[in-house]
Amino acid sequence: MITVTVDLKQRSYPIFIGSGLLNQPGLLDPYIEGRDVLVVTSESIAPLYLEPLQQMLGQSRHSVVVLPDGEHHKNLTTLNLIFDELVAQRFGRDCVLVALGGGVVGDMCGFAAASWQRGVDFIQVPTTLLAQVDSAVGGKTAVNHAGGKNLIGAFHQPLCVLADTDTLRTLPERELSAGLAEVVKYGLIKDAALFEWLESVAGKLINRDSPSLGHAIKRSCEIKAAVVAADEHERGQRTLLNMGHTFGHAIERCAGYGTVLHGEAVAAGSVMAATFSMRLGWISEADVERIKDLLVRLALPTQPPGMDAEEFYSAMSLDKKVAAGQIRLVLLRAIGDAELVTNYPGDQLLQLLREQLN
C-alpha cells in the first residue's frame, strides 16, 4: 500500500492506494469506530463491492443508499435520497458518510456530508480510475443544474481516500479511458516527464497493467495533493486543474449529461485548449499533434460532437471560473506548463468554436 498525504494542517488526510484494500480489516477503524455510518453507492457498484465494504465497517451501525447510475442523475432530486435516509435513520452530527463508487457518487455523497446538519465527516472509496486520480481527492463536492455542471456544491474534505486498484478490473473499457484523460491533464499542466511516460506506456495502461496504473494513480494524486495543499479553495493555482474542463463541461451540457463521459469531454476539451494555445503562438502544431496522438492511443476523442457554437459559448459563460463576465481559460505555454488566461481575443475563441464544433 502506498500513502499520499494531502497536507492541510489539522485537516490533513491520507490517500491509501493499493491492491486488496477493501479486504483489509481495520483500515477504516480510526475513522468509523463507534459511529453511525451511511454508505452511499450506486446500482452498478453495490453488487460488486458493497459486501466487502460492509465487512470493513464491523460493528458500526450502518445504512445504505443505492443511487441510480449516470451523470444525468447527479442533481438535487437524487441528492434528496441521501437526506431522506439520514432523516429516517435519525443520524446526527457524529455520523460519517462513505462514498463507494465513481465521481458522481463521490461528489453527491460529499455534498450531502457538507450539508447535513451543517457538515459531517465523510470518506471516499473511489472505484473508477477517474475518481481515484482526480474527483475523490481535494474536497470538491457538487451536483449539476440544468444550466451547468457542478454549479451547486461546496468544498468539503474527506477524512481519508481509499483507492483499491483491484476495482479497476471490473471497470468498462470506456470508463478506464475516461480516467486516463485526467492523468494526461496532470502531465499537460504540471509534469512534462509524466506526459512523456504516458506516451511510452499507453498500451500498457489500456491493457490494465497493474504497475503502470498504480504509478499513474500515485503520481496524479501527488500532483493534486500538492496543488490542493497550496490552494484549497481554488483562488490561484488550483484553477490549473481545470485544463480542458471549461470546454469539456460545455460539451457535457450541450450533448446532454451522460451522453459523453466526463473524461471524454475533458480529452476533447484539452485538444481545444491546446489548439487555442497554438493559435496564440504559445505551443507548436507538433505539440498539439503529440497531445492528439496520445489521446487516440488511450482510446479517447480528440474533438467534440457537432453542436451549435453560440449555444456552446453560452454554456462556457456559466463556467465557475468566469470572473467579471470574462471566460477564463487554462491554456498551455508548453507541455507541462499551464496558465490561467483572460486577455485573449474573444473573436478568435468564437472562430475556434465554430471550426471545432461544426
KOLSELUM-533068 format. One record per residue (C-alpha): residue number from 1; x, y, z; residue in three letters. Coordinates in Angstrom, 1 decimal. Layout:
<sites>
SITE	NUM	X	Y	Z	ALA
...
</sites>
This chain:
<sites>
SITE	1	0.0	0.0	0.0	MET
SITE	2	1.2	3.5	-0.9	ILE
SITE	3	0.1	6.5	1.1	THR
SITE	4	-0.1	10.0	-0.3	VAL
SITE	5	-0.9	12.8	2.2	THR
SITE	6	-3.0	15.9	1.4	VAL
SITE	7	-1.3	18.4	3.7	ASP
SITE	8	-4.0	20.7	5.1	LEU
SITE	9	-2.5	21.1	8.6	LYS
SITE	10	-5.1	19.9	11.2	GLN
SITE	11	-7.4	18.7	8.4	ARG
SITE	12	-4.7	16.7	6.6	SER
SITE	13	-5.7	13.3	5.3	TYR
SITE	14	-4.2	10.2	3.7	PRO
SITE	15	-4.9	8.7	0.3	ILE
SITE	16	-4.4	4.9	0.5	PHE
SITE	17	-3.5	3.4	-2.8	ILE
SITE	18	-3.1	-0.4	-3.4	GLY
SITE	19	-4.4	-3.8	-4.3	SER
SITE	20	-6.9	-5.5	-2.0	GLY
SITE	21	-7.6	-2.6	0.3	LEU
SITE	22	-11.3	-3.4	0.6	LEU
SITE	23	-10.2	-6.7	2.2	ASN
SITE	24	-8.0	-5.1	4.9	GLN
SITE	25	-9.9	-5.2	8.1	PRO
SITE	26	-9.2	-2.3	10.4	GLY
SITE	27	-8.0	0.1	7.8	LEU
SITE	28	-11.1	2.3	8.3	LEU
SITE	29	-11.4	1.7	12.0	ASP
SITE	30	-9.7	5.0	13.1	PRO
SITE	31	-12.4	6.9	11.1	TYR
SITE	32	-15.6	5.0	11.8	ILE
SITE	33	-15.3	3.1	15.1	GLU
SITE	34	-18.3	3.6	17.3	GLY
SITE	35	-20.1	5.9	14.8	ARG
SITE	36	-23.2	5.7	12.7	ASP
SITE	37	-22.3	5.1	9.1	VAL
SITE	38	-24.3	5.8	5.9	LEU
SITE	39	-22.8	4.1	2.8	VAL
SITE	40	-23.8	5.9	-0.5	VAL
SITE	41	-23.2	3.8	-3.6	THR
SITE	42	-24.8	3.1	-7.0	SER
SITE	43	-26.7	0.4	-8.7	GLU
SITE	44	-23.7	-0.9	-10.7	SER
SITE	45	-21.2	-0.8	-7.8	ILE
SITE	46	-23.3	-2.2	-5.0	ALA
SITE	47	-23.4	-5.8	-6.2	PRO
SITE	48	-19.6	-5.7	-6.7	LEU
SITE	49	-18.1	-4.0	-3.7	TYR
SITE	50	-20.8	-3.2	-1.1	LEU
SITE	51	-20.4	-6.5	0.8	GLU
SITE	52	-16.6	-6.2	1.4	PRO
SITE	53	-17.0	-2.6	2.5	LEU
SITE	54	-19.7	-3.6	4.9	GLN
SITE	55	-17.3	-6.2	6.4	GLN
SITE	56	-14.8	-3.4	7.0	MET
SITE	57	-17.4	-1.4	8.9	LEU
SITE	58	-17.5	-4.1	11.6	GLY
SITE	59	-20.0	-3.5	14.4	GLN
SITE	60	-20.7	0.1	13.5	SER
SITE	61	-24.4	0.8	12.9	ARG
SITE	62	-24.8	1.4	9.2	HIS
SITE	63	-27.3	2.0	6.5	SER
SITE	64	-27.1	2.0	2.7	VAL
SITE	65	-28.4	4.3	0.0	VAL
SITE	66	-28.2	3.0	-3.6	VAL
SITE	67	-28.3	5.8	-6.2	LEU
SITE	68	-29.2	5.4	-9.9	PRO
SITE	69	-26.2	5.3	-12.2	ASP
SITE	70	-25.3	8.1	-14.5	GLY
SITE	71	-24.3	11.8	-14.7	GLU
SITE	72	-27.9	12.7	-15.6	HIS
SITE	73	-28.9	11.7	-12.1	HIS
SITE	74	-26.4	14.0	-10.5	LYS
SITE	75	-29.0	16.5	-9.3	ASN
SITE	76	-30.9	17.8	-6.3	LEU
SITE	77	-33.7	15.3	-6.7	THR
SITE	78	-31.3	12.3	-6.4	THR
SITE	79	-29.4	14.1	-3.6	LEU
SITE	80	-32.6	14.1	-1.5	ASN
SITE	81	-32.5	10.3	-1.4	LEU
SITE	82	-29.4	10.6	0.8	ILE
SITE	83	-31.1	13.2	3.1	PHE
SITE	84	-34.2	11.0	3.3	ASP
SITE	85	-32.2	8.1	4.6	GLU
SITE	86	-30.3	10.3	7.1	LEU
SITE	87	-33.6	11.5	8.4	VAL
SITE	88	-35.1	8.0	8.5	ALA
SITE	89	-32.2	6.7	10.5	GLN
SITE	90	-32.0	9.8	12.7	ARG
SITE	91	-28.3	10.1	12.1	PHE
SITE	92	-26.8	13.1	14.0	GLY
SITE	93	-23.7	15.2	13.7	ARG
SITE	94	-21.4	12.4	14.8	ASP
SITE	95	-22.2	10.2	11.8	CYS
SITE	96	-19.9	9.6	8.9	VAL
SITE	97	-20.9	9.1	5.2	LEU
SITE	98	-18.9	6.8	3.0	VAL
SITE	99	-18.9	7.2	-0.8	ALA
SITE	100	-18.5	3.9	-2.6	LEU
SITE	101	-18.4	4.4	-6.4	GLY
SITE	102	-17.2	6.8	-9.1	GLY
SITE	103	-17.1	10.5	-9.4	GLY
SITE	104	-20.9	11.0	-9.4	VAL
SITE	105	-21.4	9.1	-6.2	VAL
SITE	106	-18.4	10.8	-4.6	GLY
SITE	107	-19.5	14.3	-5.5	ASP
SITE	108	-23.0	13.7	-4.3	MET
SITE	109	-22.1	11.9	-1.1	CYS
SITE	110	-19.6	14.7	-0.3	GLY
SITE	111	-22.1	17.4	-0.9	PHE
SITE	112	-24.6	15.7	1.3	ALA
SITE	113	-22.0	15.4	4.0	ALA
SITE	114	-21.2	19.1	3.7	ALA
SITE	115	-24.8	20.0	4.0	SER
SITE	116	-26.3	17.5	6.6	TRP
SITE	117	-26.7	19.4	9.9	GLN
SITE	118	-24.2	22.0	8.5	ARG
SITE	119	-21.4	19.5	7.9	GLY
SITE	120	-20.5	15.9	8.9	VAL
SITE	121	-17.5	13.7	8.1	ASP
SITE	122	-17.2	11.6	5.0	PHE
SITE	123	-14.8	9.0	3.5	ILE
SITE	124	-14.1	8.5	-0.2	GLN
SITE	125	-13.8	4.9	-1.6	VAL
SITE	126	-13.5	5.5	-5.3	PRO
SITE	127	-14.0	2.6	-7.7	THR
SITE	128	-13.2	4.2	-11.0	THR
SITE	129	-9.9	5.4	-12.4	LEU
SITE	130	-11.2	9.0	-12.9	LEU
SITE	131	-12.3	9.2	-9.2	ALA
SITE	132	-9.1	7.6	-7.9	GLN
SITE	133	-6.8	10.1	-9.8	VAL
SITE	134	-9.0	13.2	-9.5	ASP
SITE	135	-12.5	13.6	-8.2	SER
SITE	136	-12.1	11.8	-4.9	ALA
SITE	137	-9.2	14.0	-3.9	VAL
SITE	138	-9.4	17.6	-3.0	GLY
SITE	139	-12.8	18.1	-1.4	GLY
SITE	140	-14.8	19.4	-4.3	LYS
SITE	141	-18.4	18.3	-4.0	THR
SITE	142	-21.4	19.2	-6.1	ALA
SITE	143	-24.4	18.4	-8.1	VAL
SITE	144	-25.4	19.6	-11.6	ASN
SITE	145	-28.0	22.1	-12.6	HIS
SITE	146	-29.8	22.3	-15.9	ALA
SITE	147	-27.8	25.5	-16.5	GLY
SITE	148	-24.4	23.9	-16.0	GLY
SITE	149	-22.2	21.2	-14.4	LYS
SITE	150	-21.3	21.3	-10.7	ASN
SITE	151	-22.9	24.7	-10.2	LEU
SITE	152	-24.3	23.8	-6.7	ILE
SITE	153	-21.7	22.5	-4.3	GLY
SITE	154	-19.2	23.1	-1.5	ALA
SITE	155	-15.6	22.5	-0.6	PHE
SITE	156	-15.6	19.7	2.0	HIS
SITE	157	-12.5	17.5	2.5	GLN
SITE	158	-12.8	13.8	3.3	PRO
SITE	159	-11.3	12.1	6.3	LEU
SITE	160	-9.4	9.7	4.0	CYS
SITE	161	-9.4	8.3	0.5	VAL
SITE	162	-9.2	4.5	0.0	LEU
SITE	163	-8.3	3.7	-3.7	ALA
SITE	164	-8.4	-0.1	-4.1	ASP
SITE	165	-6.8	-0.7	-7.6	THR
SITE	166	-8.5	-4.1	-7.8	ASP
SITE	167	-11.8	-2.3	-8.5	THR
SITE	168	-10.4	-1.2	-11.9	LEU
SITE	169	-10.6	-4.9	-13.1	ARG
SITE	170	-14.4	-4.6	-13.4	THR
SITE	171	-14.2	-1.1	-15.0	LEU
SITE	172	-15.6	-0.9	-18.6	PRO
SITE	173	-13.0	0.0	-21.2	GLU
SITE	174	-14.7	3.3	-21.9	ARG
SITE	175	-14.6	4.3	-18.3	GLU
SITE	176	-10.9	3.3	-18.0	LEU
SITE	177	-10.0	5.6	-20.9	SER
SITE	178	-12.1	8.4	-19.4	ALA
SITE	179	-10.0	8.2	-16.2	GLY
SITE	180	-6.8	8.3	-18.2	LEU
SITE	181	-7.8	11.7	-19.7	ALA
SITE	182	-7.4	13.2	-16.2	GLU
SITE	183	-3.9	11.6	-15.9	VAL
SITE	184	-3.0	13.2	-19.2	VAL
SITE	185	-4.2	16.5	-17.9	LYS
SITE	186	-1.8	16.4	-15.0	TYR
SITE	187	1.1	15.9	-17.4	GLY
SITE	188	-0.1	18.8	-19.5	LEU
SITE	189	-0.3	21.3	-16.7	ILE
SITE	190	2.4	20.3	-14.3	LYS
SITE	191	4.7	17.4	-15.3	ASP
SITE	192	6.2	17.1	-18.8	ALA
SITE	193	8.0	13.9	-17.6	ALA
SITE	194	4.7	12.3	-16.7	LEU
SITE	195	3.4	13.2	-20.2	PHE
SITE	196	6.4	11.5	-21.8	GLU
SITE	197	6.0	8.5	-19.6	TRP
SITE	198	2.3	8.2	-20.7	LEU
SITE	199	3.5	8.2	-24.3	GLU
SITE	200	5.8	5.3	-23.5	SER
SITE	201	3.3	3.1	-21.7	VAL
SITE	202	-0.1	4.0	-23.3	ALA
SITE	203	-0.5	0.4	-24.5	GLY
SITE	204	0.2	-1.0	-21.0	LYS
SITE	205	-2.4	1.4	-19.4	LEU
SITE	206	-5.1	0.4	-21.9	ILE
SITE	207	-4.3	-3.3	-21.2	ASN
SITE	208	-4.6	-2.6	-17.4	ARG
SITE	209	-1.0	-3.3	-16.5	ASP
SITE	210	-1.2	-3.1	-12.7	SER
SITE	211	2.2	-1.4	-12.0	PRO
SITE	212	1.6	1.2	-14.7	SER
SITE	213	-1.9	2.0	-13.4	LEU
SITE	214	-0.5	2.1	-9.9	GLY
SITE	215	2.1	4.6	-10.9	HIS
SITE	216	-0.4	6.7	-12.8	ALA
SITE	217	-2.7	6.9	-9.8	ILE
SITE	218	0.2	7.7	-7.4	LYS
SITE	219	1.7	10.5	-9.5	ARG
SITE	220	-1.7	12.0	-10.2	SER
SITE	221	-2.6	12.1	-6.5	CYS
SITE	222	0.8	13.5	-5.6	GLU
SITE	223	0.3	16.4	-8.1	ILE
SITE	224	-3.3	17.1	-7.0	LYS
SITE	225	-2.4	16.8	-3.3	ALA
SITE	226	0.4	19.4	-3.7	ALA
SITE	227	-1.9	21.8	-5.6	VAL
SITE	228	-4.8	21.4	-3.1	VAL
SITE	229	-2.5	22.0	-0.2	ALA
SITE	230	-1.3	25.2	-1.7	ALA
SITE	231	-4.7	26.5	-2.9	ASP
SITE	232	-7.6	24.6	-1.3	GLU
SITE	233	-10.4	26.9	-2.4	HIS
SITE	234	-9.3	27.4	-6.0	GLU
SITE	235	-8.2	31.1	-5.7	ARG
SITE	236	-5.0	30.6	-7.5	GLY
SITE	237	-3.0	27.7	-9.0	GLN
SITE	238	-5.8	25.1	-8.3	ARG
SITE	239	-7.6	26.6	-11.3	THR
SITE	240	-5.0	24.9	-13.5	LEU
SITE	241	-6.5	21.6	-12.6	LEU
SITE	242	-9.4	22.7	-14.9	ASN
SITE	243	-7.3	22.3	-18.0	MET
SITE	244	-9.8	21.2	-20.7	GLY
SITE	245	-12.7	21.5	-18.3	HIS
SITE	246	-14.2	24.8	-19.4	THR
SITE	247	-14.6	23.4	-22.9	PHE
SITE	248	-15.4	19.9	-21.5	GLY
SITE	249	-18.2	20.9	-19.2	HIS
SITE	250	-19.8	22.8	-22.1	ALA
SITE	251	-19.5	19.6	-24.2	ILE
SITE	252	-21.3	17.6	-21.5	GLU
SITE	253	-24.1	20.1	-21.1	ARG
SITE	254	-24.7	20.7	-24.8	CYS
SITE	255	-24.6	16.9	-25.6	ALA
SITE	256	-26.8	16.1	-22.7	GLY
SITE	257	-25.4	14.8	-19.4	TYR
SITE	258	-24.3	11.2	-19.6	GLY
SITE	259	-24.1	11.2	-23.4	THR
SITE	260	-20.4	12.0	-23.3	VAL
SITE	261	-18.4	10.8	-20.3	LEU
SITE	262	-16.6	13.4	-18.3	HIS
SITE	263	-13.2	12.2	-19.2	GLY
SITE	264	-14.1	12.0	-22.8	GLU
SITE	265	-15.3	15.6	-22.7	ALA
SITE	266	-12.1	16.6	-20.9	VAL
SITE	267	-10.0	14.9	-23.6	ALA
SITE	268	-11.7	16.8	-26.4	ALA
SITE	269	-11.7	20.0	-24.4	GLY
SITE	270	-7.9	19.6	-23.8	SER
SITE	271	-7.4	19.5	-27.5	VAL
SITE	272	-9.5	22.6	-28.0	MET
SITE	273	-7.4	24.4	-25.3	ALA
SITE	274	-4.2	23.2	-26.9	ALA
SITE	275	-5.3	24.3	-30.3	THR
SITE	276	-6.2	27.7	-29.0	PHE
SITE	277	-2.8	27.9	-27.2	SER
SITE	278	-1.2	27.2	-30.6	MET
SITE	279	-3.1	29.9	-32.3	ARG
SITE	280	-1.9	32.4	-29.7	LEU
SITE	281	1.6	31.4	-30.5	GLY
SITE	282	2.4	29.6	-27.3	TRP
SITE	283	2.9	26.0	-28.4	ILE
SITE	284	3.7	24.4	-31.7	SER
SITE	285	1.5	22.4	-34.1	GLU
SITE	286	3.8	19.5	-33.3	ALA
SITE	287	2.8	19.8	-29.6	ASP
SITE	288	-0.9	19.7	-30.5	VAL
SITE	289	-0.3	16.6	-32.6	GLU
SITE	290	1.6	14.9	-29.7	ARG
SITE	291	-1.4	15.5	-27.5	ILE
SITE	292	-3.9	14.2	-30.0	LYS
SITE	293	-1.8	11.1	-30.7	ASP
SITE	294	-1.6	10.2	-27.0	LEU
SITE	295	-5.3	10.6	-26.6	LEU
SITE	296	-6.0	8.5	-29.6	VAL
SITE	297	-3.7	5.8	-28.3	ARG
SITE	298	-5.7	5.9	-25.0	LEU
SITE	299	-9.0	5.4	-26.9	ALA
SITE	300	-10.1	9.0	-26.2	LEU
SITE	301	-11.8	11.5	-28.5	PRO
SITE	302	-9.9	14.5	-29.8	THR
SITE	303	-12.8	16.6	-31.0	GLN
SITE	304	-16.3	17.2	-29.6	PRO
SITE	305	-19.5	16.1	-31.3	PRO
SITE	306	-21.2	18.5	-33.6	GLY
SITE	307	-23.2	21.2	-31.8	MET
SITE	308	-24.1	24.9	-32.1	ASP
SITE	309	-21.2	27.2	-31.4	ALA
SITE	310	-23.3	30.0	-29.9	GLU
SITE	311	-25.1	27.6	-27.6	GLU
SITE	312	-21.7	26.2	-26.6	PHE
SITE	313	-20.3	29.7	-25.9	TYR
SITE	314	-23.3	30.4	-23.7	SER
SITE	315	-22.6	27.2	-21.8	ALA
SITE	316	-19.0	28.2	-21.3	MET
SITE	317	-20.1	31.5	-19.9	SER
SITE	318	-21.6	29.7	-16.9	LEU
SITE	319	-18.3	28.1	-16.0	ASP
SITE	320	-17.2	28.6	-12.4	LYS
SITE	321	-14.0	30.3	-13.5	LYS
SITE	322	-15.9	33.1	-15.2	VAL
SITE	323	-15.0	36.4	-13.5	ALA
SITE	324	-16.5	39.9	-14.2	ALA
SITE	325	-18.2	38.3	-17.2	GLY
SITE	326	-14.9	37.1	-18.7	GLN
SITE	327	-14.5	33.4	-19.6	ILE
SITE	328	-11.1	32.5	-18.2	ARG
SITE	329	-9.3	29.6	-19.9	LEU
SITE	330	-6.4	27.3	-18.8	VAL
SITE	331	-4.0	27.3	-21.7	LEU
SITE	332	-0.6	25.9	-22.4	LEU
SITE	333	2.7	27.7	-22.5	ARG
SITE	334	4.3	24.3	-23.1	ALA
SITE	335	3.6	20.7	-22.4	ILE
SITE	336	3.9	20.7	-18.6	GLY
SITE	337	3.4	24.4	-18.2	ASP
SITE	338	-0.2	25.8	-18.0	ALA
SITE	339	-1.5	29.3	-17.2	GLU
SITE	340	-4.9	30.8	-16.5	LEU
SITE	341	-5.7	33.4	-19.2	VAL
SITE	342	-8.2	36.2	-19.5	THR
SITE	343	-6.6	38.5	-22.1	ASN
SITE	344	-7.2	36.6	-25.3	TYR
SITE	345	-9.1	37.8	-28.4	PRO
SITE	346	-12.7	36.9	-28.0	GLY
SITE	347	-13.3	36.7	-31.7	ASP
SITE	348	-10.6	34.1	-32.0	GLN
SITE	349	-12.3	32.0	-29.4	LEU
SITE	350	-15.6	32.1	-31.3	LEU
SITE	351	-13.8	31.3	-34.5	GLN
SITE	352	-12.2	28.3	-32.8	LEU
SITE	353	-15.6	27.1	-31.6	LEU
SITE	354	-17.2	27.4	-35.0	ARG
SITE	355	-14.5	25.4	-36.6	GLU
SITE	356	-14.2	22.7	-33.9	GLN
SITE	357	-18.0	22.2	-33.4	LEU
SITE	358	-19.1	22.0	-37.0	ASN
</sites>
